Amino acid sequence: MTPTTPQPRRPVATVAVVGAGRLGRPLARALSAAGSTVTGPFGRDQALDTRRVDAVVLCVPDAAIADAASTVRASGFGGVIVHTSGATPLRGSGADAGLHPLQTFTGDEGPEAFAGAGCAIAGITPEALDAARALAEALGLRAFEVRDEQRAGYHAAASVASNYLVTLLDAAEQVAATAGLDGADARALLHPLVAATVANWASLGPSGALTGPVARGDDATVRRQRAAIESEAPHLLPLFDVLRDATHDLAERGRIRG
């Protein structure tokens, strides 16, 4: 799954985007900015004229992919149908190719949100894979192939890195509130720490980026932290214990490698 550096590539000429949610809207804008003629994004229930379309990109929930693909194919469309799910296998989905930007979207982003991000691609045929790669590279994404049997693990990694990180930061925000730092204030103060930690992880790896009382073996401080959470936010104690133990294991692995 080695990403390729985006190369200038002729954009897919005409693309229809189905799904007007968080990904569909910015994807349509970015493809248009890249030089494609884009129709949509259409709602899932809207009629779709595919007579002059080279590719249809489905930005719909995973459970809706098969029905959406079937509807498109029933319209007489003979081109490439692309789904944008990270977890759904191509086989049995009705789609010919997969295109999953390894990025988070809220729906309001411009084309720059795609530039340099990773993108998992797949294709039922070499031609379908080429179409997915062309779409990815036209968007400025770094394409890498993920096979059907790898998709669940790939998507789990993405969820841990993005979705679960937000859950973890929510826990940090709740603990900060017990020290009188509420909401936006907590986020503003913690943000530089989080940003620097992520940058260190990207450049140094997990062991090199790890700091704090667990990493330095300061058990007394860890016990005081745990007591504070047990007193002020007891519902977070199981999460704290799991993270403490996992961090201890990471620190040990780093010492062994060092």
ZAFIKE-758267 format. One record per residue (C-alpha): residue in three letters; x, z, y. Coordinates in steps of 0.02 Angstrom, whole numbers, plus 32768, in hexadecimal, padded with zeros to 4 digits. Each point is the difference from the previous one (the first is absolute). Example, Ala and Ser with C-alpha at 12.3 -4.5 7.8 and 13.67 -1.06 7.14 Angstrom:
2
+------+------+------+------+
: mike :   px :   pz :   py :
+------+------+------+------+
:  Ala : 8267 : 8186 : 7F1F :
:  Ser : 8045 : 7FDF : 80AC :
+------+------+------+------+
//
This chain:
258
+------+------+------+------+
: mike :   px :   pz :   py :
+------+------+------+------+
:  Met : 8000 : 8000 : 8000 :
:  Thr : 8087 : 7FCC : 807C :
:  Pro : 7FB9 : 7FD2 : 80AA :
:  Thr : 8033 : 7F5A : 8049 :
:  Thr : 802D : 7FEF : 80B7 :
:  Pro : 7F76 : 7F9D : 8056 :
:  Gln : 8033 : 7F4C : 801F :
:  Pro : 7FAA : 7F86 : 8076 :
:  Arg : 7F77 : 7FB1 : 7F97 :
:  Arg : 7F75 : 7F89 : 8028 :
:  Pro : 7F61 : 8069 : 800B :
:  Val : 7F6D : 7FE3 : 7F8D :
:  Ala : 7F9E : 7F84 : 806A :
:  Thr : 7F4E : 8044 : 7FF5 :
:  Val : 7FD1 : 80AE : 7FC7 :
:  Ala : 7F59 : 8059 : 7FF2 :
:  Val : 8004 : 80BE : 8005 :
:  Val : 7F74 : 8060 : 7FAB :
:  Gly : 7FF0 : 80B6 : 8033 :
:  Ala : 7FFF : 803F : 80B3 :
:  Gly : 8048 : 80AD : 7FE2 :
:  Arg : 80A6 : 8053 : 8025 :
:  Leu : 8069 : 7F76 : 7FB2 :
:  Gly : 7F91 : 7F68 : 8015 :
:  Arg : 7FFC : 8003 : 80BE :
:  Pro : 80BD : 8011 : 8020 :
:  Leu : 8027 : 7F88 : 7F71 :
:  Ala : 7F92 : 7F79 : 804D :
:  Arg : 8052 : 801A : 80AA :
:  Ala : 80AF : 7FFB : 7FB7 :
:  Leu : 7FE3 : 7F63 : 7F99 :
:  Ser : 7FB8 : 7FA9 : 8098 :
:  Ala : 8098 : 8033 : 8067 :
:  Ala : 8070 : 7FBB : 7F75 :
:  Gly : 7FB2 : 7F53 : 8012 :
:  Ser : 7F76 : 7FFD : 7F7E :
:  Thr : 7F4F : 7FCA : 802A :
:  Val : 7F9D : 809C : 7FD4 :
:  Thr : 7F46 : 8015 : 7FE7 :
:  Gly : 7FBB : 80AF : 7FF8 :
:  Pro : 8012 : 808A : 7FDD :
:  Phe : 7F56 : 7FF0 : 7FAE :
:  Gly : 7F95 : 808C : 7FBE :
:  Arg : 7FEE : 8003 : 7F43 :
:  Asp : 7F4B : 7FC7 : 800D :
:  Gln : 801E : 7F72 : 807B :
:  Ala : 7FF4 : 7F4A : 7FC9 :
:  Leu : 80AB : 7FAF : 7FF2 :
:  Asp : 8024 : 7F47 : 8016 :
:  Thr : 809C : 7FDC : 7F9A :
:  Arg : 8000 : 7F42 : 8009 :
:  Arg : 8098 : 7FF7 : 8073 :
:  Val : 805A : 80A0 : 7FCB :
:  Asp : 80A5 : 8009 : 7FA2 :
:  Ala : 7FFA : 80BA : 7FD6 :
:  Val : 7F80 : 808B : 8003 :
:  Val : 8045 : 80AF : 8019 :
:  Leu : 7F92 : 808E : 7FC3 :
:  Cys : 8016 : 80A0 : 8065 :
:  Val : 7F77 : 805E : 7FA5 :
:  Pro : 7FF8 : 80A4 : 7F9D :
:  Asp : 804A : 7FF6 : 7F52 :
:  Ala : 7F56 : 8011 : 7FAC :
:  Ala : 7FBF : 7F6A : 8063 :
:  Ile : 808E : 7F86 : 7FD9 :
:  Ala : 7FB6 : 7FB2 : 7F63 :
:  Asp : 7F55 : 7FE0 : 8050 :
:  Ala : 804E : 7FBC : 80A0 :
:  Ala : 8072 : 7F8C : 7F9F :
:  Ser : 7F6F : 7FC5 : 7F95 :
:  Thr : 7F98 : 7FDA : 809B :
:  Val : 808F : 7F9D : 804E :
:  Arg : 801E : 7F9C : 7F61 :
:  Ala : 7F46 : 7FDF : 7FEB :
:  Ser : 8001 : 7FAC : 80AB :
:  Gly : 806A : 7F76 : 7FB4 :
:  Phe : 80A4 : 803E : 8048 :
:  Gly : 8094 : 7FB8 : 7FA1 :
:  Gly : 808E : 8050 : 8061 :
:  Val : 805C : 80A5 : 7FED :
:  Ile : 7FA1 : 80A4 : 8005 :
:  Val : 8070 : 8091 : 8033 :
:  His : 7FD3 : 80B8 : 7FF2 :
:  Thr : 8057 : 8085 : 8068 :
:  Ser : 7FF3 : 8094 : 7F88 :
:  Gly : 809D : 805C : 7FD0 :
:  Ala : 7FB8 : 804B : 7F61 :
:  Thr : 7F8A : 7F7C : 7FB8 :
:  Pro : 804D : 7F8E : 7F7C :
:  Leu : 7FEC : 7F46 : 8019 :
:  Arg : 7FC3 : 7FE4 : 7F4F :
:  Gly : 7F44 : 8011 : 7FFD :
:  Ser : 7FF1 : 8011 : 80BD :
:  Gly : 7FCC : 7F4C : 8020 :
:  Ala : 808E : 7FEC : 807D :
:  Asp : 8092 : 7F8A : 7FE8 :
:  Ala : 8080 : 8063 : 8065 :
:  Gly : 8023 : 80AB : 8047 :
:  Leu : 8041 : 802E : 80AC :
:  His : 8012 : 80BA : 8029 :
:  Pro : 8059 : 802C : 80A3 :
:  Leu : 805F : 80A2 : 7FE9 :
:  Gln : 7FC2 : 8040 : 80A6 :
:  Thr : 7F74 : 806B : 8045 :
:  Phe : 7F7A : 7FB8 : 8073 :
:  Thr : 7F74 : 8043 : 806B :
:  Gly : 7FB7 : 7F56 : 802E :
:  Asp : 803E : 7FEF : 80B2 :
:  Glu : 80B5 : 7FCA : 7FDF :
:  Gly : 804E : 7F60 : 803F :
:  Pro : 806E : 7F87 : 7F9E :
:  Glu : 809A : 806C : 801E :
:  Ala : 7FBC : 8082 : 7F86 :
:  Phe : 802B : 7F8C : 7F6F :
:  Ala : 80B0 : 7FD1 : 8036 :
:  Gly : 8085 : 8042 : 7F8A :
:  Ala : 7F89 : 8061 : 7F8F :
:  Gly : 8006 : 7FEA : 7F44 :
:  Cys : 7F7B : 7F9B : 7FA5 :
:  Ala : 7FD7 : 8001 : 7F47 :
:  Ile : 7FD1 : 7F52 : 7FC4 :
:  Ala : 7FC5 : 7FB9 : 7F5B :
:  Gly : 7FB7 : 7F5F : 7FBD :
:  Ile : 7FA5 : 7FC4 : 7F66 :
:  Thr : 8062 : 7F5D : 800C :
:  Pro : 80A4 : 7FD2 : 8056 :
:  Glu : 7F9B : 7FA1 : 8082 :
:  Ala : 7F94 : 8099 : 8025 :
:  Leu : 809B : 806D : 800D :
:  Asp : 804C : 7F83 : 807B :
:  Ala : 7F61 : 8008 : 8068 :
:  Ala : 8009 : 80BE : 8007 :
:  Arg : 80B7 : 7FF7 : 8030 :
:  Ala : 7FDA : 7F80 : 8088 :
:  Leu : 7F7A : 8071 : 804A :
:  Ala : 8072 : 8099 : 7FF9 :
:  Glu : 8093 : 7FA9 : 8050 :
:  Ala : 7F95 : 7FAF : 8087 :
:  Leu : 7FCD : 80B1 : 802F :
:  Gly : 80B6 : 8038 : 8006 :
:  Leu : 7FEC : 806E : 7F66 :
:  Arg : 808A : 801F : 7F7F :
:  Ala : 7FB5 : 7FBD : 7F5F :
:  Phe : 8025 : 8047 : 7F54 :
:  Glu : 7FA8 : 7FDA : 7F5D :
:  Val : 7F9F : 8087 : 7FA3 :
:  Arg : 7FBA : 7FD9 : 7F53 :
:  Asp : 7F54 : 803B : 7FC8 :
:  Glu : 8048 : 8088 : 7F90 :
:  Gln : 8066 : 8043 : 8094 :
:  Arg : 7F74 : 8007 : 807F :
:  Ala : 7FBF : 80B0 : 7FDD :
:  Gly : 80AD : 804D : 8011 :
:  Tyr : 8027 : 7F99 : 809A :
:  His : 7F5F : 8034 : 8054 :
:  Ala : 8018 : 80B6 : 7FD0 :
:  Ala : 80AA : 7FFC : 8058 :
:  Ala : 7FAD : 7FB9 : 809C :
:  Ser : 7F78 : 8086 : 7FFB :
:  Val : 807E : 808E : 7FEF :
:  Ala : 8069 : 7FBB : 808F :
:  Ser : 7F6D : 7FE1 : 8076 :
:  Asn : 7F5B : 8053 : 7FD1 :
:  Tyr : 804A : 809F : 7FB6 :
:  Leu : 807A : 800F : 8090 :
:  Val : 7F6A : 800A : 8075 :
:  Thr : 7FB4 : 8086 : 7F90 :
:  Leu : 80A4 : 8061 : 8006 :
:  Leu : 8008 : 7FF1 : 80BD :
:  Asp : 7F4D : 803F : 800B :
:  Ala : 8038 : 809A : 7F9F :
:  Ala : 8092 : 8018 : 8079 :
:  Glu : 7F85 : 7FF3 : 8091 :
:  Gln : 7F91 : 8084 : 7FB2 :
:  Val : 8093 : 8077 : 7FE9 :
:  Ala : 8039 : 7FDE : 80B3 :
:  Ala : 7F54 : 8035 : 803C :
:  Thr : 801F : 80AE : 7FB8 :
:  Ala : 8094 : 800C : 807A :
:  Gly : 7F93 : 7FCE : 8094 :
:  Leu : 802C : 7F46 : 7FFF :
:  Asp : 7F5D : 7FA2 : 7FF6 :
:  Gly : 7FD7 : 7F48 : 7FE3 :
:  Ala : 8054 : 7F8A : 8077 :
:  Asp : 8081 : 8081 : 8035 :
:  Ala : 8038 : 8019 : 7F4C :
:  Arg : 8009 : 7F45 : 7FE2 :
:  Ala : 8065 : 7FE3 : 809F :
:  Leu : 807D : 8087 : 7FD2 :
:  Leu : 8010 : 7FD2 : 7F48 :
:  His : 8006 : 7F44 : 801A :
:  Pro : 80BA : 7FF5 : 8031 :
:  Leu : 802D : 806A : 7F68 :
:  Val : 7F9A : 7F92 : 7F8C :
:  Ala : 8044 : 7F5F : 804C :
:  Ala : 80B5 : 803A : 7FF0 :
:  Thr : 7FE3 : 803A : 7F4D :
:  Val : 7FB7 : 7F58 : 7FCD :
:  Ala : 8090 : 7FA5 : 8055 :
:  Asn : 807E : 806D : 7FA4 :
:  Trp : 7FA7 : 7FE2 : 7F5B :
:  Ala : 8005 : 7F43 : 801D :
:  Ser : 80BB : 8000 : 8029 :
:  Leu : 8043 : 808F : 7F95 :
:  Gly : 7F88 : 800D : 7F6E :
:  Pro : 7F9D : 809C : 7FCD :
:  Ser : 8093 : 8073 : 7FD9 :
:  Gly : 805E : 7FD2 : 809E :
:  Ala : 7F68 : 801B : 806E :
:  Leu : 7FCE : 80A8 : 7FB6 :
:  Thr : 801A : 8097 : 8072 :
:  Gly : 7FB0 : 80AA : 8012 :
:  Pro : 7FFB : 80A8 : 7FA6 :
:  Val : 7FE1 : 7FBE : 7F50 :
:  Ala : 8091 : 7F86 : 800D :
:  Arg : 8078 : 8088 : 803B :
:  Gly : 7FC3 : 8082 : 7F84 :
:  Asp : 7FB4 : 8074 : 8083 :
:  Asp : 7F82 : 8054 : 7F8C :
:  Ala : 7FD6 : 808B : 807B :
:  Thr : 7FC3 : 7F82 : 8082 :
:  Val : 7F9B : 7FA3 : 7F7D :
:  Arg : 7FAD : 80A3 : 7FCC :
:  Arg : 7FD2 : 8027 : 80B5 :
:  Gln : 7FB6 : 7F51 : 8013 :
:  Arg : 7F9A : 8017 : 7F63 :
:  Ala : 7FC1 : 80AA : 8038 :
:  Ala : 7FC9 : 7FB7 : 80A6 :
:  Ile : 7F9F : 7F75 : 7FAB :
:  Glu : 7FB3 : 8079 : 7F83 :
:  Ser : 7FC4 : 806B : 8092 :
:  Glu : 7FC8 : 7F7A : 807B :
:  Ala : 7FDA : 7F63 : 7F9A :
:  Pro : 7FEC : 8037 : 7F4A :
:  His : 7FA9 : 7F5D : 7FCF :
:  Leu : 80A8 : 7FA9 : 801D :
:  Leu : 8063 : 8075 : 7F8F :
:  Pro : 7FF5 : 7F93 : 7F62 :
:  Leu : 803F : 7F6A : 8064 :
:  Phe : 808E : 8067 : 804B :
:  Asp : 8035 : 803C : 7F53 :
:  Val : 8001 : 7F51 : 7FB6 :
:  Leu : 8063 : 7FBB : 8094 :
:  Arg : 807B : 8091 : 7FFC :
:  Asp : 8023 : 7FE5 : 7F47 :
:  Ala : 8010 : 7F43 : 8013 :
:  Thr : 8075 : 8018 : 8095 :
:  His : 806A : 807B : 7F9B :
:  Asp : 800F : 7F7D : 7F76 :
:  Leu : 8033 : 7F7C : 807E :
:  Ala : 8083 : 8073 : 804A :
:  Glu : 8045 : 8023 : 7F52 :
:  Arg : 8009 : 7F47 : 7FD7 :
:  Gly : 805E : 7FE4 : 80A3 :
:  Arg : 807E : 8089 : 7FD6 :
:  Ile : 801B : 7FB9 : 7F52 :
:  Arg : 801F : 7F51 : 8045 :
:  Gly : 8071 : 8046 : 8087 :
+------+------+------+------+
//
